[in-house]
Amino acid sequence: MKSVSFRHAQEVSQTEFFKRFDAGDLLEGSSYRLAPEARFLNLNPVYSEEIRKHFAGNPGQDASSIVWHQHANHALSSQVCCVNFLAPLMRQPEVLSKVLGDALGIKPPVMQPVGTDDQGRPVFVDFEWTGESDYLGEWPKGKRASRGANATSADAVVRYSDSHGICTVLVEWKYTETYGSPIPDNSDPERGNQTRIRRYAYKFLAPEGPIKNDLGLSIEDFFWEPFYQLVRQQMLAWRMQDSGESGVDRVIVLHISPRGNKALHKVTAPSMRAYGNDVFEVFSELLVKPDDFCSTTIEAAFLPTLTSVEADGPAADWASYLLERYTFMQE
């Protein structure tokens, strides 16, 4: 019998979720995609208003607004998945500490704010993080990049302190994605391979950069997803750390994806196949400092905390919603 792909299983699961909770406003012909104007029904309703307000940004601060991805109305959106898991923890550092400790395999650390809201209250998680400067030469001239569009960004960012100092963690989140083809060489002169080479070639193999420079690799070898995303985020982490952004001592990349999405681990780039059979293990092997990159599963990071939340505690709505909607965690 032919096995069911992880993506198809999630289509079925999300359809059942929307049926149970009568989400309504589904796009015609789809059972798991909302009408664009109803996209915020894709969020945990308890936190939806606060999340929308946070993404809208603070008045008068151009860099504070965050762009929703084109498919924010899609039940399989990885951005929405990331936000549903992490946004409710923006003001719950104790819960976030437990999750991050499990994700990184360390003792639950002391969480540090990554910013403040429009009332000056600390925020412990933020999204679509581009860094505080144009570290990779991607931003429009004289302007800040849009957070979530047209520049390297992390799906989420958190920060903690321990005996070694302050560490910023750039989170890359995947849900049902799979890859196989090289990235398209767009005819747009600002988005094609020549622009990519011009922006990144001298950075990623810099003597003090993140990628080993004795492997005979070129930036073109990374023009396959997810390698292209991974190398850009690792370069961003390196440049943030090198600049001492926000006084941090270290910046690392944390990749989080479902355990069941085996196809995501395929080594897509031909030049990388000599290094192994798992894309995330291979990428770690290419790094000068492998500990600057960590890959884990959603289950390993979240399930221990989700299943131990008190039924009447402040995180109860967060936990019950995730366990009800993302059933793959307990399969």
N, C-alpha and C positions, 0 to 999 in steps of 0.2 A: 504494500500500500504506500502511495506517495506521501511523504511527510508534508505537513503544513508549515509554510514559512512563518517566521516570527511576525513579520508584518501582517500577513493575512490573519493570524491568530489575534493580533491586536485590533484589526478592523472589526472582527467579530466581537471581541470583548468590549470595545468602545461603543459599538452599536447597542449591545445589551445594557451598558451603563446609561446611555441616553434614553433608552426605553424605560428603564426603571425610574429614572428621575425626571422623565417627561421634559427634556430640555426644550423641546419645541423649536420652531424657527430653523429647521434643518434645510439645507440647500436642496432644491428640487432634484430628485434622482439619487440622493445620497442619504445614507443612514448614520453617518458619523462625521459629517461636515456641516457646520452651521452656516446660515446665511451671513454674509460679511458684516451686516449691521448688528448681528446678534453674537459677534465673536467673543464678547466678554462672558457669555454663558459657558465658555470653555474653561473658566477659572473657578476655583473653589469659591462658592457664593459668600462664605463667611468673610473672606479676605478680599473679594473682588474690588470693592470700592477703594480700599486703601492701596491696592496694587495699581489700579488705574491712575490714581492720584500721583503715586510715586513715579510712574512712567511718564506722566505729563510734565513732571519737573517743577522746579521752584520758579515763580515769576521773576523775570529779570536776570535769570542765569541761563544763558543760551546753551551751555554745555550740560545742563542737568536733565533735559528731556531724553527719553529713550524711544527708539523706533521699534514698533511692533513688526514682526516679520510678515511677509506677504500672506502666509498661510496661518495666521493666528486664529482663524476660524476653524482650522482642521484639528480633529481630535488626536491625530498622530503628530502634531507639531512638537518638535523637540524643545522649542523655546517655551511653549506653554507648559510642557511637562516639567522643564527646569523651574519655571516660575511657581508652579503648583507645589513643588517639593520644597523650594528654598525661600520664596518670598514671605511665607508666614513666619519664618524665623528671623526676619529683619530685626525684630525687637525681642527675640527670645535667645539670648546668647548662651544660656545654660544648655538648652536643647541643641543648639547649633554646635556647641563644643563637643557634645557626645557624638553627633553625626560625623564631625570632622575628624575626631579621634579614631573612629572606626574606619573612615575612608582612607586615612593616611597610615593606619596601624600604629598610632602613638597614643600616649596618655591624653585624655581630654584636655586640650590646652585652654589658656585664658584668651577669650575672644576680645579683639580690639575693634572699635568702630571703623568703618570704611568711609563714613561721611555723616551728615546730619540731614534731617528733613527741614521743611519750611518753618517748623517751630523750634528748631535748634536741638531736637532730640537725636541721640545717637542712632545710627543705622548700621547693622552688623552684616548685612548682605546687600550687594548692589549688582546691577545687570548690565550686559553689553559694555564691558569696561575696556576703554581704549588707551588707558594711561593718561597722564597729565600733560604730556608733550608729544610732539610728532616724532616719535622715536624711529619710525621706519620710513619716513619720507612719503607718507600717504595722504596727508591732510590737504584740503584745498588751501591755496596760497592765502595767508593772512587770516585763516579761519580754523576753528576747531572741527574735527571730524564729527559727523553724526554718529551717535552711539547706536550701533546695530546696523549700519549701512555704509558700504564703500570704504571701509578701513578695517584693519585687523582688530578684533575685539574678543574678549573672553565672554562666554555666556553669563558667567557670574564671577564675582570677586568676594573673597572674605580675607580676614587678617587676624592673626593670633600672635601671642608672645609666649616665649618659654625661656629657658636658661640661656639659649643661644642668641636671643634678641627677638626682633619683630619679623614675622614672615607674612608676605602677601601670597595668597593662593589664587591663581587664575583657573577657573573651572570651565572645562569644555564638556558639554552635555550632549549625549546622543540618545535617541529613542529607537526608531525603526530604520534608520538610515543604513544603506549599503552602497558600496562603490565598486567600480570596475573599469571605467574608461578614464583616459587622461582628461584634465581640465581643458575646456575649449579655448583655442587661440582666437579670442574675440578680435574682430577687425577694428573695433574701437581702439584708437591709439593710446587711450588712457587705461585700457583694461586687457590688452593682449600680452602675449609672452614677452615681447621686447620690453614692455614697461615693467613686467615682473622681474626680468633679468636686471634691468637698470636699477630697480629699487632694492633688490635683495641679494644679488650675487656677491657683492663685496662684504655684506654684513654677516651672512650665515657661516662663511668660512673665515671670518676674521680671526687673527691669532688668539684673541681672548674670547671669541664667540662660543656659542653653545654646541656646534657640530664639529666632530673630529675632522681635521683638515688633511689627514693622511690616508683617506679611504678612496681617493680618486673620484669623489662625487661632485657633481655640479648642481646648481640650483635647478636646472632642467630635470634632473632625476627626481625631483620632488613635485613635479607637475602632475601628480596623481593624488586624488583624495583617498584617504584622509591625510596623507603625508603633507600635502600643501598647507592645510590648516594647522597641522601640528608644528611644522617648522616655523611658520609665521608666529604662532603663539609663543613658541620657545624663544624666538628672537625678541619678541615683545617683553617677555619675562626677563631676559638677559639685559636688555637696555633699561628697563625699569630699575632693576637691581643695580646696574652700573651707575645710574644717575642718583641713586639713593632716594627714589621717589617716596614722599611721605615719611622719610626717616627710617625706611625698612632696611633690614640687614640681608634679607633673602627674598627671592620671588621664585615660586615653583608653579608648574602646570599640573593640574589634577584632571584626568580624563575619567568621566563617569558614564556608564552605559548599562543597559540591561544584560544580565547574565545569559538570557536566552537568545540574544541577537548574535549568534555565532558568525553569520555572514559578514558582519562588520569587521571582523578580525582578519579578513582576507588580505594578503599582501598584494596590493594592486600594482605598485611600481615595479617594472621588470628589473631595474638595477638593484632593488632591495631584496630580491628573493634569495640571494646567496647568504643573507644574514639570518634567515629563519622563516617560520610559517605563520607567525602572529604579528600583525602590523604594530601593535603597541610594544611588544617585546623587542621587535626589530628597531623601532624608533628609539627606544631606551638605549640600545646597543650603539647607536650612532652618536650619542651625546658624550661630550667631554666629562660631564658630571651626571651620570644616570639618575642620581637621587633628586635631580631637579625636575624629574618627570615621574608621575605616579598614575597608574591606570587601575581602576577598581570598578566594581559593579554597583548598581543602584541598591541591590539587595544587601551587599556587604556593608555599604555605608549607612543605609537607613533602617533596614528591617529590625535590627536589635533595639533601636530607639522607638520605632513605631509600635512594636508589640509590647513595649513596657510602659507606655504612656498611661498615666492615671486617667480613668474614665471621666472624672470630674475636674481634671487639671486644665491648665491654660492651653495645652497643646492637644487637647482631646479632639477638637474639630479638625485640626490639621491631620492627625493620624487617621481618624475614621474615614475622612474623605479619600486619602491616598490609598488606603487598604481596600476601599470599596471600588475605586475607579481603576487603579493599576494592579489588577489581579495577578499579573505575571510574577509579582514579587513572592507569592506564596505557592507557586506551581512547582 
